[in-house]
Amino acid sequence: MTEDIYKWISKKYGTEPYVIREILKDETVFSFLMIWTIFEQKLFDGSFKRSSIETFIDRRLQQINVANFESIVEHFHERYQNISLYAHLKKDESYIPVDRII
């Protein structure tokens, strides 16, 4: 039965069954497929379609209170305006002063 599933999936994607078998051995791929099923069920009423993404985003945007982000934005704005704090944020990379970037 499993071989039939690999054949069916491989036909859908225009590849060979052994390719599907190898892909599904990867724990990350397998975990994603398990999580996607839950995600799709909860957020898209069981069936995700490309055309439904716009409706999904519109619904989520109505639930977001932009005022909640004000303090977060202010925090990062202050950090990037302060040269020494900006240099600290960039400690593992070559530091370029903010005024030279802008």
C-alpha positions as protocol buffer text, in pm:
chain_id: "A"
residue {
  index: 1
  type: MET
  ca { x: 0 y: 0 z: 0 }
}
residue {
  index: 2
  type: THR
  ca { x: 279 y: 244 z: 88 }
}
residue {
  index: 3
  type: GLU
  ca { x: 440 y: 183 z: -250 }
}
residue {
  index: 4
  type: ASP
  ca { x: 109 y: 273 z: -417 }
}
residue {
  index: 5
  type: ILE
  ca { x: 106 y: 602 z: -227 }
}
residue {
  index: 6
  type: TYR
  ca { x: 464 y: 679 z: -337 }
}
residue {
  index: 7
  type: LYS
  ca { x: 366 y: 603 z: -697 }
}
residue {
  index: 8
  type: TRP
  ca { x: 56 y: 824 z: -676 }
}
residue {
  index: 9
  type: ILE
  ca { x: 249 y: 1117 z: -523 }
}
residue {
  index: 10
  type: SER
  ca { x: 537 y: 1079 z: -768 }
}
residue {
  index: 11
  type: LYS
  ca { x: 294 y: 1085 z: -1060 }
}
residue {
  index: 12
  type: LYS
  ca { x: 140 y: 1409 z: -925 }
}
residue {
  index: 13
  type: TYR
  ca { x: 485 y: 1572 z: -908 }
}
residue {
  index: 14
  type: GLY
  ca { x: 628 y: 1419 z: -1225 }
}
residue {
  index: 15
  type: THR
  ca { x: 908 y: 1229 z: -1053 }
}
residue {
  index: 16
  type: GLU
  ca { x: 998 y: 874 z: -951 }
}
residue {
  index: 17
  type: PRO
  ca { x: 865 y: 697 z: -639 }
}
residue {
  index: 18
  type: TYR
  ca { x: 1217 y: 662 z: -490 }
}
residue {
  index: 19
  type: VAL
  ca { x: 1249 y: 1044 z: -491 }
}
residue {
  index: 20
  type: ILE
  ca { x: 930 y: 1080 z: -285 }
}
residue {
  index: 21
  type: ARG
  ca { x: 1046 y: 801 z: -52 }
}
residue {
  index: 22
  type: GLU
  ca { x: 1376 y: 982 z: 10 }
}
residue {
  index: 23
  type: ILE
  ca { x: 1208 y: 1319 z: 66 }
}
residue {
  index: 24
  type: LEU
  ca { x: 968 y: 1174 z: 322 }
}
residue {
  index: 25
  type: LYS
  ca { x: 1256 y: 1018 z: 517 }
}
residue {
  index: 26
  type: ASP
  ca { x: 1361 y: 1370 z: 619 }
}
residue {
  index: 27
  type: GLU
  ca { x: 1223 y: 1448 z: 968 }
}
residue {
  index: 28
  type: THR
  ca { x: 1178 y: 1817 z: 884 }
}
residue {
  index: 29
  type: VAL
  ca { x: 968 y: 1739 z: 578 }
}
residue {
  index: 30
  type: PHE
  ca { x: 760 y: 1488 z: 769 }
}
residue {
  index: 31
  type: SER
  ca { x: 709 y: 1731 z: 1060 }
}
residue {
  index: 32
  type: PHE
  ca { x: 610 y: 2010 z: 821 }
}
residue {
  index: 33
  type: LEU
  ca { x: 349 y: 1788 z: 656 }
}
residue {
  index: 34
  type: MET
  ca { x: 202 y: 1700 z: 996 }
}
residue {
  index: 35
  type: ILE
  ca { x: 194 y: 2063 z: 1110 }
}
residue {
  index: 36
  type: TRP
  ca { x: 61 y: 2189 z: 775 }
}
residue {
  index: 37
  type: THR
  ca { x: -243 y: 1964 z: 811 }
}
residue {
  index: 38
  type: ILE
  ca { x: -330 y: 2125 z: 1146 }
}
residue {
  index: 39
  type: PHE
  ca { x: -249 y: 2474 z: 1017 }
}
residue {
  index: 40
  type: GLU
  ca { x: -466 y: 2431 z: 709 }
}
residue {
  index: 41
  type: GLN
  ca { x: -754 y: 2291 z: 911 }
}
residue {
  index: 42
  type: LYS
  ca { x: -752 y: 2569 z: 1172 }
}
residue {
  index: 43
  type: LEU
  ca { x: -673 y: 2873 z: 958 }
}
residue {
  index: 44
  type: PHE
  ca { x: -827 y: 2791 z: 621 }
}
residue {
  index: 45
  type: ASP
  ca { x: -1132 y: 2589 z: 716 }
}
residue {
  index: 46
  type: GLY
  ca { x: -964 y: 2269 z: 601 }
}
residue {
  index: 47
  type: SER
  ca { x: -858 y: 2366 z: 252 }
}
residue {
  index: 48
  type: PHE
  ca { x: -595 y: 2622 z: 158 }
}
residue {
  index: 49
  type: LYS
  ca { x: -626 y: 2777 z: -187 }
}
residue {
  index: 50
  type: ARG
  ca { x: -409 y: 3049 z: -330 }
}
residue {
  index: 51
  type: SER
  ca { x: -718 y: 3262 z: -378 }
}
residue {
  index: 52
  type: SER
  ca { x: -803 y: 3239 z: -6 }
}
residue {
  index: 53
  type: ILE
  ca { x: -480 y: 3402 z: 115 }
}
residue {
  index: 54
  type: GLU
  ca { x: -613 y: 3755 z: 59 }
}
residue {
  index: 55
  type: THR
  ca { x: -923 y: 3688 z: 269 }
}
residue {
  index: 56
  type: PHE
  ca { x: -706 y: 3529 z: 537 }
}
residue {
  index: 57
  type: ILE
  ca { x: -477 y: 3833 z: 553 }
}
residue {
  index: 58
  type: ASP
  ca { x: -771 y: 4076 z: 562 }
}
residue {
  index: 59
  type: ARG
  ca { x: -926 y: 3886 z: 855 }
}
residue {
  index: 60
  type: ARG
  ca { x: -595 y: 3883 z: 1046 }
}
residue {
  index: 61
  type: LEU
  ca { x: -529 y: 4252 z: 983 }
}
residue {
  index: 62
  type: GLN
  ca { x: -865 y: 4340 z: 1136 }
}
residue {
  index: 63
  type: GLN
  ca { x: -755 y: 4160 z: 1454 }
}
residue {
  index: 64
  type: ILE
  ca { x: -430 y: 4354 z: 1491 }
}
residue {
  index: 65
  type: ASN
  ca { x: -421 y: 4670 z: 1696 }
}
residue {
  index: 66
  type: VAL
  ca { x: -144 y: 4881 z: 1541 }
}
residue {
  index: 67
  type: ALA
  ca { x: -113 y: 5083 z: 1863 }
}
residue {
  index: 68
  type: ASN
  ca { x: 35 y: 4772 z: 2029 }
}
residue {
  index: 69
  type: PHE
  ca { x: 338 y: 4801 z: 1803 }
}
residue {
  index: 70
  type: GLU
  ca { x: 415 y: 5164 z: 1884 }
}
residue {
  index: 71
  type: SER
  ca { x: 644 y: 5090 z: 2180 }
}
residue {
  index: 72
  type: ILE
  ca { x: 826 y: 4817 z: 1984 }
}
residue {
  index: 73
  type: VAL
  ca { x: 885 y: 5047 z: 1688 }
}
residue {
  index: 74
  type: GLU
  ca { x: 1004 y: 5327 z: 1919 }
}
residue {
  index: 75
  type: HIS
  ca { x: 1249 y: 5089 z: 2090 }
}
residue {
  index: 76
  type: PHE
  ca { x: 1412 y: 4984 z: 1762 }
}
residue {
  index: 77
  type: HIS
  ca { x: 1407 y: 5338 z: 1627 }
}
residue {
  index: 78
  type: GLU
  ca { x: 1597 y: 5460 z: 1935 }
}
residue {
  index: 79
  type: ARG
  ca { x: 1852 y: 5176 z: 1909 }
}
residue {
  index: 80
  type: TYR
  ca { x: 1928 y: 5248 z: 1544 }
}
residue {
  index: 81
  type: GLN
  ca { x: 1955 y: 5622 z: 1608 }
}
residue {
  index: 82
  type: ASN
  ca { x: 2219 y: 5562 z: 1877 }
}
residue {
  index: 83
  type: ILE
  ca { x: 2553 y: 5493 z: 1703 }
}
residue {
  index: 84
  type: SER
  ca { x: 2704 y: 5293 z: 1992 }
}
residue {
  index: 85
  type: LEU
  ca { x: 2394 y: 5076 z: 2033 }
}
residue {
  index: 86
  type: TYR
  ca { x: 2381 y: 5019 z: 1658 }
}
residue {
  index: 87
  type: ALA
  ca { x: 2747 y: 4912 z: 1661 }
}
residue {
  index: 88
  type: HIS
  ca { x: 2664 y: 4673 z: 1945 }
}
residue {
  index: 89
  type: LEU
  ca { x: 2381 y: 4519 z: 1739 }
}
residue {
  index: 90
  type: LYS
  ca { x: 2623 y: 4467 z: 1449 }
}
residue {
  index: 91
  type: LYS
  ca { x: 2904 y: 4322 z: 1668 }
}
residue {
  index: 92
  type: ASP
  ca { x: 2951 y: 4003 z: 1464 }
}
residue {
  index: 93
  type: GLU
  ca { x: 2958 y: 4183 z: 1131 }
}
residue {
  index: 94
  type: SER
  ca { x: 3169 y: 4462 z: 996 }
}
residue {
  index: 95
  type: TYR
  ca { x: 3029 y: 4780 z: 1144 }
}
residue {
  index: 96
  type: ILE
  ca { x: 2921 y: 5062 z: 910 }
}
residue {
  index: 97
  type: PRO
  ca { x: 2807 y: 5384 z: 1078 }
}
residue {
  index: 98
  type: VAL
  ca { x: 2436 y: 5452 z: 1028 }
}
residue {
  index: 99
  type: ASP
  ca { x: 2492 y: 5791 z: 870 }
}
residue {
  index: 100
  type: ARG
  ca { x: 2702 y: 5629 z: 593 }
}
residue {
  index: 101
  type: ILE
  ca { x: 2417 y: 5386 z: 512 }
}
residue {
  index: 102
  type: ILE
  ca { x: 2150 y: 5653 z: 486 }
}
